[in-house]
Amino acid sequence: MGENKMKKEFNITEWILEQAKEKEKEEYPPYMYSPVGFSCAVCKYHYIEDGKHMCSNKQYQEYKGTAELVDDEGNQIKDPTKWCSNWFLPKEDEND
């Protein structure tokens, strides 16, 4: 008889909760490269000003010292689909 192997689906909520638990265990930068599909580009805090990608989240601004989306070396982020912070909140609709 063959084994029934089920492929586990990726659950974003589960992943976020796991990340939060890990946060309690160790300190890591709250801003990181994000390959899993959520990003600054789909965050409620993201906006564009003078052609630059910006973040209206006060905690991000305090951490980075600027509202501009920048990497750890201070370089402007050109593609916000590749980056995310721990303060990510999804846009509720297209008008956010």
Backbone as a ProteinNet text record, in pm:
[ID]
protein_1_A
[PRIMARY]
MGENKMKKEFNITEWILEQAKEKEKEEYPPYMYSPVGFSCAVCKYHYIEDGKHMCSNKQYQEYKGTAELVDDEGNQIKDPTKWCSNWFLPKEDEND
[TERTIARY]
82.7	0	87.5	55.2	133.8	99.7	198.6	177.1	106.8	18.1	-50.4	29.3	100.8	182.7	109.1	87.9	20.7	123.2	117.4	205.6	142.9	219.4	169.2	168.8	54.8	43.2	105.2	160.8	217.9	104.9	111	10.3	79	48.6	116.2	92.2	-27.1	-56.8	28.8	37.7	121.3	266.3	314.1	452.6	478.6	386.6	403.4	406.1	317.8	315.7	444.9	497.8	625.8	737.7	734.6	836.6	827.3	705.3	686.6	742.2	723.1	777.5	929.6	986.6	1132.3	1183.8	1108.4	1147.1	1165.8	1079	1089.6	1217.5	1265.8	1383.5	1513.6	1520.2	1644.4	1615.5	1713.1	1699.4	1752.2	1676.9	1721.8	1667	1729.8	1686	1539.8	1463.9	1322.2	1295.9	1400.4	1386.1	1465.4	1402.5	1470.9	1426.1	1506.1	1470.1	1355.5	1255.4	1137	1109	1139.2	1113.3	976.5	890.4	769.1	641.4	647.2	528.6	464.2	485.5	435.9	554	526.5	636.7	590.8	686.6	654.7	556.3	566.1	481.1	332.4	299.2	159.1	124.6	205	185.4	104.8	22.6	-59.2	25.2	149.2	235.3	316	319.3	399.3	334.1	415.6	370.2	490.2	463.7	571.2	568.5	686.2	700.2	826	812	925.1	998.2	922.9	980.5	1051.1	1041.7	1107.2	1001.2	1035.6	947.4	964	850.7	851.1	767.1	785.5	709.3	656.1	526.2	465.8	461.8	512.9	513.1	617.5	573.8	662.7	773.9	745.4	848.8	957.6	917.3	1017	1102.6	1037.9	1110.1	1208.4	1168.3	1256.8	1375.7	1348.3	1454.1	1554.5	1502.1	1589.3	1638.2	1569.1	1609.4	1560.3	1468.8	1414.1	1282.8	1201.2	1078	1104.9	1218.6	1252.8	1288	1242.9	1280.1	1424.9	1508.1	1650.9	1695.2	1800.3	1854.1	1945.6	2010.5	2093.5	2215.9	2254.7	2368.2	2322.9	2191.3	2138.6	2106.8	2115.6	2085.2	1934.5	1889.9	1747.7	1699.4	1584.3	1525.9	1446.8	1485.6	1421	1302.8	1308.7	1203.1	1143.9	1034.1	977	908.7	898.9	840.3	936.5	1061	1162.9	1196	1128.6	1161.8	1037.5	1056.8	946.8	1003.3	921.8	964.5	869.1	906.8	820.6	693.5	688.4	571.6	475.4	495.1	408.8	263.2	173.6	30.8	-22.5	-100.6	-148.1	-245.6	-241	-338.5	-475.9	-573.3	-708.7	-778.9	-748.4	-801.2	-712.9	-744.4	-661.2	-652.3	-745.8	-746.5	-665.7	-606.2	-523.3	-394.6
-117.8	0	124.7	223.3	346.6	443.1	521.8	623	743.6	803.3	924.5	1043.4	1109.1	1223.8	1352.1	1434.9	1562	1674.3	1762.3	1877.7	1987.1	2037.6	2142.5	2275	2343.5	2473.3	2580.2	2682.7	2794.8	2878.8	2905.9	2985.3	3110.2	3226.7	3351.6	3387.5	3363.9	3396.4	3312.3	3182.6	3093.4	3139	3176.1	3220.4	3346.6	3442.6	3567.1	3538.8	3451.1	3416.4	3347	3261.1	3195.3	3298.2	3397.5	3502	3583.3	3611.3	3686.5	3609.6	3477.9	3395.5	3398.6	3393.3	3399.3	3533.9	3640.1	3774.9	3777	3705.2	3700.1	3628.6	3535.2	3456.7	3531.1	3609.1	3677	3809.7	3896.4	4027.7	4020.1	4071.8	4078.6	4206	4252.5	4378.6	4372.6	4477	4475.6	4506.8	4514.1	4548.5	4447	4384.4	4273.5	4252.8	4179.9	4136.2	4037.6	4050.1	3964.5	3890.8	3761.9	3685.5	3618.6	3636.5	3556	3622.1	3741.6	3797.2	3915.4	3935.8	4058.8	4153.4	4283	4376.6	4518.3	4609	4750.9	4797.2	4740.8	4783.8	4760	4665	4635.2	4666.9	4752	4790.4	4919.9	4931.5	5051.1	5175.3	5159.3	5273.5	5324.6	5248.9	5286	5399	5495.7	5600.6	5648	5721.6	5773.3	5926.1	5983.5	6128.9	6168	6258.5	6302.5	6184.5	6083.2	5966.9	5868.4	5891.4	5803.1	5722.5	5599.4	5514.3	5553.6	5575.9	5626.9	5538.1	5557	5483.2	5582.1	5577.1	5668.4	5610.9	5489.2	5428.1	5496.6	5547.4	5621.6	5533.9	5406	5315.5	5291.8	5275	5260.7	5386.2	5502.8	5629.3	5647.4	5608.1	5616.8	5521.8	5400.6	5300.5	5341.3	5388.2	5421.9	5566.3	5652.7	5793.8	5871.9	5812.9	5876.1	5808	5878.6	5817	5746.6	5776	5714.3	5567.7	5482.6	5341	5327.1	5284.1	5265.7	5130.3	5076	4949.4	4975.6	4872.4	4886.3	4974.5	4995.9	5083.4	5226.5	5251.7	5385.5	5413.8	5309.9	5327.2	5326	5412.9	5420.5	5287.6	5241.1	5118.8	5153.6	5092.7	5119.3	5026.4	4904.6	4806.3	4763.6	4829.2	4798.5	4661.9	4590.2	4456.3	4355.2	4392.7	4301.6	4326	4421.5	4458.2	4465.3	4440.8	4446.3	4472.7	4530.6	4550.2	4476.6	4468.7	4405.3	4484.6	4607.1	4692.5	4685.3	4588.6	4570.9	4550.9	4623.7	4600.4	4606.7	4509.3	4510.4	4625.3	4674.7	4775.8	4712.3	4789.3	4734.9	4735.3	4833.9	4838.8	4928.3	4942.5	5019.8	5168.1	5219.3	5361.7	5394.1	5293.2	5317.5	5386.2
0	0	0	-83.7	-91.7	19.8	54.8	157.9	98.5	173.5	129.9	181.4	91.8	130.9	93.3	190.8	165.7	173.3	78.3	76.9	163.8	259.8	348.1	273.9	277.2	212.2	300.9	237.3	309.6	367.8	496.5	565.4	618.9	561.4	597.9	743.7	794.4	934	1028.1	997.9	1078	1076.1	957.5	942	1023.6	1019.8	1094.7	1244.5	1290.6	1432.3	1474.5	1388.6	1417.7	1427.2	1334.9	1337.1	1466	1511.8	1635.9	1755	1755.1	1863.3	1861.2	1741.8	1728.7	1778.7	1754.7	1797.9	1948.9	2020.8	2165.8	2209.7	2128.4	2164.1	2139.8	2032.8	1999	1931.3	1932.8	1871.1	1727.6	1633.8	1495.6	1433.1	1327.9	1267.4	1224.1	1252.2	1217.5	1070.2	992	851.7	772.2	675	610.6	466.4	393.3	259.3	271.6	185.8	196.9	66.9	61	-61	-65.5	36	44.5	-5.7	-62.9	-126	-58.3	71.4	130.2	137.5	126.9	113.7	142.3	141.4	157.7	50.3	-69	-180.6	-154.8	-68.8	-39.3	107.2	168.4	307.8	316.5	418.9	436.6	464.7	511.8	543.7	424.5	316.5	199	120.4	79.1	-11.9	-92	-198	-283.1	-275.9	-255.1	-248.8	-325.6	-420.4	-503.3	-567.3	-608.8	-675.7	-583.3	-452.2	-355.1	-279.8	-246.4	-167.4	-20.5	47	183	274.7	406.3	506.9	610.1	635.5	733.4	874.9	894.7	1026.8	1116	1230.3	1321.5	1378.3	1403	1455.9	1351.2	1224.4	1118.1	1111.4	1114.4	1102.9	1218.3	1337.8	1453.7	1437.3	1391.3	1374.7	1266.5	1151.8	1038.9	1040.6	1115.3	1118.4	997.4	921.1	801.6	765.5	689.4	637.8	505.1	443.5	314.8	335.5	242.1	247.8	203.8	297.2	269.9	323.3	263.1	311.7	431.8	481.7	601.5	580.7	455	426.1	396.2	401.4	376.1	230.6	145.5	3.7	-18.9	-107.5	-139.5	-197.2	-149.2	-201.7	-327	-437.5	-566.4	-592.1	-534.4	-556.4	-422.6	-379.5	-248.7	-241.1	-353.8	-350	-288.9	-270.1	-217.7	-70.8	-6.4	130.5	217.2	346.8	441.2	580.6	668.3	806.6	899.3	1024.7	1124.1	1148.2	1099.6	1119.4	1002.2	914.2	797	837.8	771.3	778.6	636.5	594.2	455.5	430.1	307.6	266.8	271.9	314.9	323.5	189.3	106.3	-28.5	-113.2	-238.6	-331.1	-295.1	-215.6	-181.8	-57.7	5.6	125.7	91
[MASK]
++++++++++++++++++++++++++++++++++++++++++++++++++++++++++++++++++++++++++++++++++++++++++++++++

